[in-house]
């Protein structure tokens, strides 16, 4: 038995758009498929959650136990990876004690912060990374394991920590490798 949905099964879910060579585990939870766009060559592993407004580019891997909460919108570029147990929040409750916390109480009693999260091309989130709302992770940037991303990260850098801080610059050789891959159109067939 194949552990990934077939293309026909994925089409039945009603995704906004769906590319070629998309592999989504049957153990992945999908909420609001009509708001989710998926490019070519994408794999989503077991026990992931995809919820809300999500756009996933080409050549993306989302590892097991990762969660994407897209109420405020999540955009993932090409050649990106999300390592196991990482979470992207595009909305967050106000924990100050001045407001209620829960999707089960009336919205006028809450103060939810909401905003798009963007991962530019060639990004990689290390295992257990948490990304909060209103954050852009620059092209080619990676985070180390157990990073907490609270603000925008510059391009082509390696970040880690709680909160995440820049460690050093990152090489760009992988851009040339990806261009060679794109030129070989047979890989999309």
Buried (B, 14 or more C-beta within 10 A) or exposed (E): EEEBBEEEEBEEEEBBEBBEBBBBBEEBEBEBBEBBBBBBBBBBBBBBBBBBBBBBBBBBBBBBBBBBBBBBBBBBBBBBBBBBBBBBBBBBBEEEEEBBBEEEEEEEEBBBBEBBBBBBBBBBBBBBBBBBBBBBBBBBBBBBBBBBBBEEBBBBBBBBBEEBEEBEEBEEEBBEEBEEBEEEEEEEE
